Amino acid sequence: MAVSGGRTPVDLFEEVSKLKLDWSKVDLTLADERWLDVKHKDSNESLVKK
């Protein structure tokens, strides 16, 4: 699954997190990651990990 960054996919993440998925079979990538440290508040990677 490739997702855009920013606040756009937040609703999708919330809904998908409710599903009983075998995450070992899911590949997730960011389509437009910002060049920020993962600890930065605007990091898309940080948002996905939440």
C-alpha positions in Angstrom: 0.0 0.0 0.0 1.4 3.4 -1.0 0.0 6.4 0.8 0.5 10.1 0.6 1.9 11.9 3.5 0.5 14.8 5.6 -2.9 14.7 7.2 -4.6 13.3 4.1 -4.4 9.6 4.9 -5.1 9.9 8.7 -8.8 8.7 8.4 -7.6 5.8 6.3 -4.9 4.8 8.9 -7.5 5.0 11.7 -9.9 2.7 9.8 -7.2 0.2 8.6 -5.9 0.0 12.2 -9.3 -1.5 13.3 -8.9 -4.4 10.8 -7.6 -7.7 11.8 -4.8 -7.9 9.3 -1.7 -10.1 9.2 0.7 -7.1 9.0 3.6 -9.4 8.1 1.9 -9.7 4.7 1.4 -6.0 4.2 3.9 -3.7 2.7 3.4 0.0 3.4 5.3 2.8 1.8 5.0 6.6 1.7 4.5 8.1 -1.7 5.9 11.6 -0.9 7.9 11.4 2.4 9.3 14.7 3.6 13.0 14.9 4.3 12.7 15.2 8.0 14.0 13.4 11.0 11.5 10.7 12.0 11.2 12.4 15.4 10.1 15.7 13.8 6.4 16.5 14.4 5.8 16.8 10.6 7.4 13.5 9.7 5.1 11.3 7.7 6.9 8.2 8.9 6.2 9.3 12.5 2.5 9.7 11.6 2.3 6.1 10.1 4.0 4.6 13.1 1.4 6.1 15.5 
